[in-house]
């Protein structure tokens, strides 16, 4: 592994090439067979691969490196396993209905997945690299158990629990049909946040980055290595941006609102369906878009607070005036 150390001291090239190869292999299978059963599984499992690869390649079997790598592998196993199970039970992912048959559009999604996996994995990639953790190459290994380590583990644990519980609650509700038509999903964590899995995922990666910032006070690590560790903050920031403004909340908010609006506008709608839009608006007024907050506390907050500090920006809102009733 000495060659890898010399050519790529932060493992950035190594992990990028592995990610490109792994994702393009998944794309080739998905394109040839025209299905998307493995799409999300390939993304999630790629995190596991990079964490294990950098840990073994760097031979950095220190407590912090092992803990950070294992936490990512646990998160990746849970995510990949859940998404694979869901798509096998629930059927194809509707996100790909319009692009699956278009080579370049479908490829663009996989390229975006390459960027996602590689960028979000940066904290552990850099931590496991020789220039950061291997004394032979100028790295260091501060004692594990600092307040920063504890804070990182606590944040990751809280995020992991929220993400796991929220995914499970929604999956079971759909599988059992326990949410009547015309009603939004508002049980469990979904009554406190409209997107609790996203909040949990964001918290997980802030925790990983915090954990991977091994503190040094004796100057035993180079300034460039330290800068690389801080630069890995791109991981939680990218996670927040992509979920908040990319393929996360924006792809769910307006389509969901539109569904309830059109349901209520159907001339044949009766009972709960006829009142679906009003009920959904009440849900929006009572439920935080991202940060879990009890409805009793969220509901009376001024709209300006909800639209700014609590991130429920106006561009997420669906405008019925732009939609024909016949759609």
C-alpha positions as CSV (number, residue, x, y, z in Angstrom):
1,X,0.0,0.0,0.0
2,X,3.0,2.3,0.0
3,X,2.4,3.3,-3.6
4,X,-1.1,4.5,-2.6
5,X,0.5,6.5,0.2
6,X,2.9,8.2,-2.1
7,X,0.6,8.9,-5.0
8,X,-2.5,9.8,-3.0
9,X,-1.6,10.8,0.6
10,X,-5.2,11.7,1.5
11,X,-6.8,8.8,-0.4
12,X,-8.9,11.2,-2.5
13,X,-7.9,9.7,-5.9
14,X,-8.2,6.2,-4.6
15,X,-11.7,6.6,-3.2
16,X,-12.8,8.6,-6.3
17,X,-11.7,5.9,-8.7
18,X,-13.2,3.1,-6.7
19,X,-16.5,5.0,-6.4
20,X,-16.5,5.7,-10.2
21,X,-15.9,2.1,-11.0
22,X,-18.5,0.8,-8.5
23,X,-21.2,3.2,-9.6
24,X,-20.7,2.8,-13.3
25,X,-20.8,-0.9,-12.8
26,X,-24.2,-0.5,-11.1
27,X,-25.3,1.9,-13.9
28,X,-24.4,-0.7,-16.6
29,X,-26.5,-3.4,-14.9
30,X,-29.4,-1.0,-14.3
31,X,-29.3,0.3,-17.9
32,X,-28.9,-3.1,-19.6
33,X,-31.8,-4.7,-17.7
34,X,-33.8,-1.5,-17.4
35,X,-34.6,-1.7,-13.8
36,X,-33.7,0.3,-10.7
37,X,-33.7,-2.4,-7.9
38,X,-30.0,-1.9,-7.2
39,X,-29.8,1.9,-7.6
40,X,-30.1,3.0,-4.0
41,X,-28.4,-0.2,-2.7
42,X,-25.4,0.6,-4.8
43,X,-25.2,4.1,-3.4
44,X,-25.5,3.0,0.2
45,X,-23.2,0.1,0.0
46,X,-20.5,2.3,-1.6
47,X,-20.1,4.1,1.7
48,X,-19.4,0.8,3.4
49,X,-16.8,0.0,0.8
50,X,-14.9,3.3,1.1
51,X,-14.9,3.2,4.9
52,X,-13.5,-0.4,5.0
53,X,-11.1,0.2,2.1
54,X,-9.5,3.3,3.6
55,X,-9.3,1.7,7.1
56,X,-7.5,-1.4,5.8
57,X,-5.3,0.4,3.2
58,X,-4.1,2.9,5.8
59,X,-3.6,0.2,8.4
60,X,-4.8,2.8,10.9
61,X,-6.3,0.6,13.5
62,X,-6.6,3.3,16.2
63,X,-9.7,3.7,18.3
64,X,-11.0,6.8,16.6
65,X,-10.4,5.5,13.1
66,X,-12.1,2.2,13.9
67,X,-15.1,3.8,15.6
68,X,-15.6,6.3,12.8
69,X,-15.3,3.7,10.1
70,X,-17.6,1.3,11.9
71,X,-20.3,3.9,12.4
72,X,-20.3,4.7,8.7
73,X,-20.5,1.0,7.9
74,X,-23.4,0.5,10.3
75,X,-25.2,3.5,8.7
76,X,-24.5,2.3,5.2
77,X,-25.6,-1.3,6.0
78,X,-28.9,0.0,7.5
79,X,-29.6,2.4,4.6
80,X,-28.7,0.1,1.8
81,X,-30.5,-2.9,3.3
82,X,-33.6,-0.9,4.0
83,X,-33.8,0.7,0.6
84,X,-33.2,-2.6,-1.1
85,X,-35.9,-4.3,1.0
86,X,-38.3,-1.5,0.3
87,X,-37.9,-1.5,-3.5
88,X,-38.2,-5.2,-3.6
89,X,-41.4,-5.2,-1.6
90,X,-43.0,-1.9,-2.9
91,X,-41.9,-2.1,-6.5
92,X,-39.8,0.2,-8.8
93,X,-38.9,3.7,-7.7
94,X,-41.1,6.2,-9.4
95,X,-38.3,8.8,-9.4
96,X,-36.8,6.9,-12.4
97,X,-40.0,6.5,-14.5
98,X,-39.2,9.4,-16.7
99,X,-35.4,8.8,-17.1
100,X,-34.9,5.1,-17.0
101,X,-35.1,4.7,-20.8
102,X,-33.0,7.8,-21.6
103,X,-29.3,6.9,-21.5
104,X,-27.8,10.2,-20.6
105,X,-30.5,11.3,-18.2
106,X,-30.1,8.0,-16.3
107,X,-26.3,8.2,-16.4
108,X,-26.6,11.8,-15.0
109,X,-28.3,10.4,-11.9
110,X,-25.5,7.9,-11.4
111,X,-22.8,10.6,-11.9
112,X,-24.6,12.6,-9.2
113,X,-24.5,9.5,-7.0
114,X,-20.7,9.3,-7.5
115,X,-20.3,12.9,-6.3
116,X,-22.6,12.3,-3.3
117,X,-20.8,9.2,-2.1
118,X,-17.3,10.5,-2.6
119,X,-18.0,14.0,-1.0
120,X,-20.0,12.7,2.0
121,X,-17.3,10.1,2.7
122,X,-14.5,12.7,3.0
123,X,-14.3,12.9,6.8
124,X,-13.4,9.2,7.3
125,X,-11.4,9.1,4.0
126,X,-9.1,11.8,5.2
127,X,-9.0,10.5,8.8
128,X,-7.8,7.1,7.6
129,X,-5.2,8.5,5.3
130,X,-1.5,8.2,6.3
131,X,-0.8,11.9,6.4
132,X,-3.4,12.3,9.1
133,X,-3.2,9.1,11.2
134,X,0.1,7.3,10.3
135,X,3.1,8.6,12.3
136,X,5.4,7.2,9.7
137,X,4.0,9.7,7.2
138,X,3.8,12.7,9.5
139,X,0.4,11.9,11.0
140,X,-0.6,11.5,14.6
141,X,-3.1,9.6,16.7
142,X,-4.4,11.7,19.7
143,X,-5.9,9.8,22.6
144,X,-9.6,8.8,22.0
145,X,-12.3,10.0,24.3
146,X,-12.2,13.8,24.0
147,X,-15.3,16.0,24.3
148,X,-15.3,16.3,20.5
149,X,-15.2,12.5,20.1
150,X,-18.2,12.1,22.5
151,X,-20.1,14.9,20.9
152,X,-19.6,13.3,17.5
153,X,-20.8,9.9,18.7
154,X,-23.8,11.4,20.4
155,X,-24.9,13.4,17.3
156,X,-24.4,10.3,15.1
157,X,-26.4,8.1,17.5
158,X,-29.3,10.6,17.7
159,X,-29.3,11.0,14.0
160,X,-29.2,7.3,13.3
161,X,-32.0,6.6,15.7
162,X,-34.2,9.3,14.2
163,X,-33.5,8.2,10.7
164,X,-34.1,4.5,11.4
165,X,-37.3,5.0,13.5
166,X,-38.8,7.4,10.9
167,X,-38.1,5.1,8.0
168,X,-39.5,2.1,9.9
169,X,-42.7,4.0,10.9
170,X,-43.5,5.1,7.4
171,X,-42.7,1.7,5.9
172,X,-44.9,-0.1,8.3
173,X,-47.7,2.4,7.9
174,X,-47.7,2.0,4.1
175,X,-47.4,-1.8,4.4
176,X,-50.3,-2.0,6.7
177,X,-52.3,0.7,5.0
178,X,-52.8,2.4,8.4
179,X,-52.9,5.9,6.9
180,X,-56.3,6.5,5.4
181,X,-56.5,8.1,2.0
182,X,-56.9,11.8,2.4
183,X,-54.7,12.0,5.4
184,X,-51.0,12.9,5.6
185,X,-48.5,10.6,7.4
186,X,-48.5,12.2,10.9
187,X,-47.8,9.4,13.3
188,X,-44.7,9.0,15.4
189,X,-41.8,11.2,14.4
190,X,-43.8,12.3,11.3
191,X,-46.1,14.3,13.6
192,X,-43.1,16.3,14.6
193,X,-41.3,16.7,11.3
194,X,-42.4,16.3,7.7
195,X,-39.0,14.8,6.8
196,X,-37.5,13.2,9.9
197,X,-35.2,10.8,7.9
198,X,-33.5,13.8,6.3
199,X,-33.0,15.5,9.7
200,X,-31.5,12.2,11.0
201,X,-29.1,11.8,8.0
202,X,-27.9,15.4,8.3
203,X,-27.3,14.9,12.0
204,X,-25.4,11.7,11.4
205,X,-22.9,13.3,9.1
206,X,-22.3,16.3,11.3
207,X,-21.5,13.7,14.0
208,X,-19.1,11.8,11.7
209,X,-17.2,15.0,10.8
210,X,-17.0,16.1,14.4
211,X,-15.7,12.7,15.4
212,X,-13.1,12.6,12.6
213,X,-11.6,16.0,13.8
214,X,-9.0,14.4,16.0
215,X,-7.7,17.2,18.2
216,X,-4.0,18.0,18.3
217,X,-2.3,20.5,20.6
218,X,1.3,19.6,20.2
219,X,1.7,20.5,16.5
220,X,2.4,16.9,15.6
221,X,0.3,17.1,12.5
222,X,1.0,19.3,9.5
223,X,-1.1,22.4,8.8
224,X,-2.1,21.0,5.4
225,X,-3.4,17.8,7.0
226,X,-5.3,19.8,9.6
227,X,-6.8,22.0,6.8
228,X,-7.9,18.8,5.0
229,X,-9.7,17.6,8.1
230,X,-11.5,20.9,8.5
231,X,-12.2,20.9,4.7
232,X,-14.1,17.7,5.1
233,X,-16.9,19.8,6.5
234,X,-18.0,19.7,2.9
235,X,-19.5,16.3,3.8
236,X,-22.3,17.5,6.2
237,X,-22.7,20.7,4.3
238,X,-23.3,18.9,1.1
239,X,-25.6,16.5,2.8
240,X,-27.7,19.4,4.1
241,X,-27.8,21.2,0.8
242,X,-28.7,18.1,-1.3
243,X,-31.5,17.1,1.1
244,X,-32.7,20.6,1.7
245,X,-32.5,22.0,-1.9
246,X,-31.8,19.1,-4.2
247,X,-33.1,15.6,-4.4
248,X,-34.6,15.7,-0.9
249,X,-37.3,18.0,0.3
250,X,-38.0,19.8,-3.0
251,X,-38.9,16.5,-4.7
252,X,-41.5,15.7,-2.0
253,X,-43.1,18.9,-0.8
254,X,-44.9,20.3,-3.8
255,X,-45.8,16.9,-5.3
256,X,-47.3,15.8,-2.0
257,X,-49.3,19.0,-1.6
258,X,-50.5,18.8,-5.2
259,X,-51.7,15.2,-4.6
260,X,-53.9,16.3,-1.7
261,X,-55.1,19.4,-3.5
262,X,-56.2,17.4,-6.6
263,X,-57.8,14.8,-4.4
264,X,-60.0,17.3,-2.8
265,X,-60.9,18.9,-6.2
266,X,-62.1,15.6,-7.6
267,X,-65.9,16.0,-8.2
268,X,-66.4,12.4,-7.0
269,X,-64.4,12.9,-3.8
270,X,-66.4,12.2,-0.6
271,X,-65.6,12.1,3.1
272,X,-61.9,12.4,4.0
273,X,-60.9,12.8,0.4
274,X,-63.1,15.8,-0.1
275,X,-61.5,17.5,2.8
276,X,-57.9,16.4,2.0
277,X,-56.5,19.8,1.0
278,X,-57.8,21.6,4.2
279,X,-56.5,18.7,6.3
280,X,-53.1,18.9,4.6
281,X,-52.8,22.6,5.2
282,X,-53.5,22.1,8.9
283,X,-50.7,19.5,8.8
284,X,-48.3,22.1,7.2
285,X,-49.2,24.6,9.9
286,X,-48.6,22.2,12.7
287,X,-45.6,20.2,11.5
288,X,-42.0,21.5,11.1
289,X,-40.5,20.8,7.7
290,X,-37.2,19.4,9.0
291,X,-36.3,19.9,12.7
292,X,-38.5,17.7,14.9
293,X,-40.7,20.0,17.0
294,X,-43.8,19.1,19.0
295,X,-46.9,20.5,17.2
296,X,-48.0,22.2,20.4
297,X,-44.9,24.3,20.2
298,X,-44.6,24.7,16.4
299,X,-48.2,25.6,15.6
300,X,-48.3,29.0,17.5
301,X,-44.9,30.2,16.1
302,X,-45.1,33.3,13.9
303,X,-45.0,32.5,10.1
304,X,-41.8,34.6,9.8
305,X,-40.0,32.2,12.2
306,X,-41.2,29.2,10.3
307,X,-40.2,30.6,6.9
308,X,-36.7,31.6,8.1
309,X,-35.2,30.0,11.2
310,X,-37.1,26.8,10.8
311,X,-36.3,26.5,7.0
312,X,-39.9,26.2,5.7
313,X,-39.1,28.6,2.8
314,X,-41.8,30.0,0.6
315,X,-40.4,28.3,-2.6
316,X,-41.3,24.9,-1.0
317,X,-45.0,25.8,-1.0
318,X,-47.4,24.6,-3.5
319,X,-49.6,27.2,-5.3
320,X,-53.0,25.8,-6.2
321,X,-53.5,28.6,-8.7
322,X,-50.8,27.1,-10.9
323,X,-52.6,23.7,-11.1
324,X,-55.6,22.8,-13.3
325,X,-58.3,20.9,-11.5
326,X,-58.4,18.4,-14.4
327,X,-54.8,17.3,-13.9
